[in-house]
Amino acid sequence: MVLRRSGVENRRMHDVKLSDGVVTLSPLRLDDVRAHLAGEDELLVRRLNGGPGTREGVEAYFRHCREQWDTAGPLRAFGIRVGAGGVLAGTVDLRFAGEGLAPGQVNVAYGLYPLWRGRGLATRAVLLASQYAARVGGAQAVIQVEPENSASAAVALRAGFTPGSPTHGKDGTRFDRYVRDLHTTAL
């Protein structure tokens, strides 16, 4: 995979674009709200969002994501885009700090809208996001998956992650944990 960046070198962080020629990752923006709401389904709501999105809620979250880029906060949320028009197919985010993460670990979370599943796009997005995380100082990427979410576990394995020790969320939910050292991620 080739890591491509666009624009001039002194661009702001939220102008980052990563591409492998099939998938492009770029920060989420307010004009993605409609596509995101249209793409939500029961799986995304249950596994990533915690509840059905509302226009106001998604706009607030996307503003928060932009603020995180602007202030170099611990969250980097990307839209997964495909095709010449950059159609929003899902999201991938990196969290450089959080519950259960050791210093240098980066949590990777991803989700595709139903129309785009089963095409290898999530694996490509995870690889691109991992390359970015390595470039900005991450040492190890971590993916946490509910045991019954075999599709997400398969993405982690295809992206070169290996099974780690299971963990539990604050509410007691068990997660299978997958890890990948980022120094082995080709830049």
Number of C-alpha atoms within 10 A of each C-alpha: 13 12 15 14 12 11 10 8 7 7 10 11 15 21 15 17 19 22 22 15 12 13 23 25 26 22 23 24 16 13 10 16 22 14 14 20 15 10 17 18 14 12 14 19 13 11 14 12 14 9 11 14 17 12 12 10 12 19 18 14 15 20 15 15 22 22 15 17 20 13 10 12 15 15 20 25 27 25 27 30 21 19 12 8 7 14 15 24 23 27 22 23 23 23 19 21 16 13 8 11 15 12 12 15 23 29 23 23 19 24 24 24 20 15 10 16 14 10 9 12 22 27 20 22 31 26 21 28 25 28 23 21 25 22 15 9 14 20 20 23 26 24 25 23 21 17 14 10 13 11 12 20 22 12 21 26 15 16 18 16 20 16 16 14 9 14 15 14 11 7 6 8 10 15 18 18 21 21 22 23 17 22 14 12 18 14 15
